[in-house]
């Protein structure tokens, strides 16, 4: 008689991929790409180097996956902000969301997308370029949203959508840097609100 018992196709993973990736996010966030060693990553993720390579690829591959997870999770406020009904509401949601994300208790301060690879050697240039592209993509989304606001009369015709987007991103990046330097959430909310006080509006 032929046995009908299925033949195992391979050993199942002994760890949760999503949980391991969340832990990698925290390592890269706190140490940066170059500062995060493979030992740091494997220890935090609770896996061996061979398991890391099998599941995620090399360190650079892991960083890209971690940045994607960070974007979809901890910085998802940005995508929600773009759906706000007015440009002022978009700007408020972006800056207040940045303050909250950069000062969450139990998490590293600042922003992975800002601090991940500001200064790197030549070998890490692809990671630095990826983060530049990540930040530029955010500016592009804001530019399109503010152009819609100009077209709808929510912003004055003289408003420059790209300049407003760059301004907002610059303030947000500064908030992330100051959070890493130890500024408190209340202080940074005051900074955000000060920036928002200058937001252009259409004449009543």
Protein Blocks (a to p, Z undefined) as FASTA:
>chain_A
ZZfbdcdfbdcdfbdfklmmmmmmmmmmmnojmlpcfklmmmmnopafklmmmmnopfkl
mmmmmmmmmmmmmmmmmmmmmmpmbfklmmmmmmmmmmmmmmgghiaehjfklmmmmpcc
fklmmmmmmmmmmmmmmmmmmmmmmmmmmmnopacfklcfklmmmmmmmmmmmmmmmmmn
opafklmmmmmmmmmmmpccddZZ
